Structure formats: C-alpha cells, structure tokens
Amino acid sequence: MDFSSKLLEQAVAEMSQLPGVGKRTALRLVLHLLKQPADQTTQLSEALVNLRTKIKLCNNCHNISDTELCEICSNKNRIREIVCVVEDIRDVMAIENTSQYRGLYHVLGGKISPMDGIGPSQLTIKSLIEKVKVGEIEEIIFALSSTLEGDTTNFYIFKQLGGLKVKTSTIARGISVGDELEYADEVTLGRSITNRIPFEGSLKN
C-alpha cells in the first residue's frame, strides 16, 4: 500500500494494530477522521490519552475505574456477602446488563492458561483468597466462560478455598460449553446467575 504522506502512513499503521482492524479498514477510519472537524478528532485523541493516564483499577475488585473504589464497590446497596468471580470488565458489564445480580465482583484479569504462559500468580487469585479469609464473604460465584481454561481456573480457586467457611457456586449451564460470557444474551445470562448451582455439583457433570 503506497502512501502520499508519512503522517498518514503512521496513523494507518497505529490504527491497524487494533484487534480486527486490517490495513484497509485502518485507512478508511483514518480518512474518515481527516474529514471530521478538527475538534472532534482532538476530543478522540484526548479521550485515548486520558484512558491511558488516568484510568485505575479498583482497590477492592480490580475492575476498571475512575476512582480508587469503583461505583459498584462503593454502592452501599450492593450485597457485600456475595462475590462473583469473572475474567475481565466485559463480563462485569454483561452481568450488570441482566439486572439479576446485586452482589460484588472480583475481576481476575484473565484465566489460567499454560499454553499462553498465564499462571495463577499472574491473576488476582491471591487477593480473592485474602478477602475470603477476612470472613465477610458468604458465597463465591464462579462466572468464568465454560472453556477448558475457565474450568481449570474455577477448580484451582475452589481448591485454594478449601477449609475456608464460604459457599461456592457456579452459574447454571444455560451458557453453552465453549462460549465466552460476554456474547451470551442477557436473558440466558441472567437466568444462569439466578439459577446458579453448588460448584461441587458442577464437578460431577
């Protein structure tokens, strides 16, 4: 692809690094931005800079937040004795959209995947166990995707919780095996949360 401008080429190269964006799509997006009013492009660039420089991780649940405590953890109306364990912020958003869950979350930041070089120490499992040891949490809901990596992560955390006084459950398998949580429709996901089952029972299936 030949460019008449080095600045255009650089912008296309950066844009094409986004997931699912090839060179041609990147070029179309960049040319679209060039046609927009200058202040609109400036607002986009400022938003991206703020995203990288000002965004935080919640001190309690590790969710993406603008403040030290995210809006969910600081909400006094949430049920603080129940914690739903998810992979990332997309799963928090998916479950919140169901309006079926009023507890708190714990974002792991990924799943155990030896093939990808991701072990337990690279996730926020340790802080989850520490929270349970404090004794305020009565139930842990495993809400990871029903993939091999998700099931492995669930089982690892379950074993780490051995001996601690906490109920463990998993979302009902209304979610198809192998599906990512974020792609489930809201009704199915909501029912899966509401009809969760004891985690030990899921091991027999």
Sequence and secondary structure as in RCSB ss.txt:
>XXXX:A:sequence
MDFSSKLLEQAVAEMSQLPGVGKRTALRLVLHLLKQPADQTTQLSEALVNLRTKIKLCNNCHNISDTELCEICSN
KNRIREIVCVVEDIRDVMAIENTSQYRGLYHVLGGKISPMDGIGPSQLTIKSLIEKVKVGEIEEIIFALSSTLEG
DTTNFYIFKQLGGLKVKTSTIARGISVGDELEYADEVTLGRSITNRIPFEGSLKN
>XXXX:A:secstr
   S HHHHHHHHHHTTSTT  HHHHHHHHHHHHHS HHHHHHHHHHHHHHHHH EE TTT  EESSSS TTTT 
TTSEEEEEEEESSHHHHHHHHTTT   EEEEE SS  BGGGTB GGGTTHHHHHHHHHHT   EEEE   SSHHH
HHHHHHHHHHTTTSS EEEE  TTS TT  GGGS HHHHHHHHHT EEHHHHTT 
